[in-house]
Every structure is written in structure tokens, then in C-alpha cells.
């Protein structure tokens, strides 16, 4: 996306609000709105915004995971699987005791 083509003054937004919103939604665009010649706000399709937020969340998780690995704070896969299996067995046992 070329930001130079996606910059509009607030006066344009005021006079063409419906058209701008329709275009942003239809084309999943992002517009930068200026006020007194300075970029002030971003107008973005809500679905695109949600995708962006989800991507950021995944990147944060990935970065934290990398940090934990570097610090040696992880368990081998086999250990993790054994722990999960133990929890499943314990849960099933508790469920059968409740039903009895």
C-alpha cells in the first residue's frame, strides 16, 4: 500500500464521509487523516484492524516464546506430553468418581 495515496485532509473526510467509509470497507483500505497538515488519525476497516491485532498478538507470543527458549525455560516435548496425559487421566478419574 502506498501511504502517499492514502492521505486525506479532515475536510475531505467531512464532505465525503459516506463515500470514504464505503471505499475503506469495500477495499479494506487504511486512510491517514490529517488535521492542519499533520497526520492525526488512521481510518481502517474493522475486519482489517482485527486481523492486524491478531497478528500482533501472535507475534508477541512468538517473541515471548523465543525469549523463554533463550533463558532455558522450557520442557522437552515428551515431558509436556506425559504431563498432559496425566492431567487427562486424572480428569477422567474424577469424572467417573462424580458419576458414581
Residue, then its C-alpha position, 0 to 999 in steps of 0.5 A: x500500500x502506498x501511504x502517499x495515496x492514502x492521505x486525506x485532509x479532515x475536510x475531505x473526510x467531512x464532505x465525503x464521509x459516506x463515500x470514504x467509509x464505503x471505499x475503506x470497507x469495500x477495499x479494506x483500505x487504511x486512510x491517514x487523516x490529517x488535521x492542519x497538515x499533520x497526520x492525526x488519525x488512521x481510518x481502517x476497516x474493522x475486519x482489517x484492524x482485527x486481523x492486524x491485532x491478531x497478528x500482533x498478538x501472535x507475534x508477541x507470543x512468538x517473541x515471548x516464546x523465543x525469549x523463554x527458549x533463550x533463558x532455558x525455560x522450557x520442557x522437552x516435548x515428551x515431558x509436556x506430553x506425559x504431563x498432559x496425559x496425566x492431567x487427562x487421566x486424572x480428569x477422567x478419574x474424577x469424572x467417573x468418581x462424580x458419576x458414581 
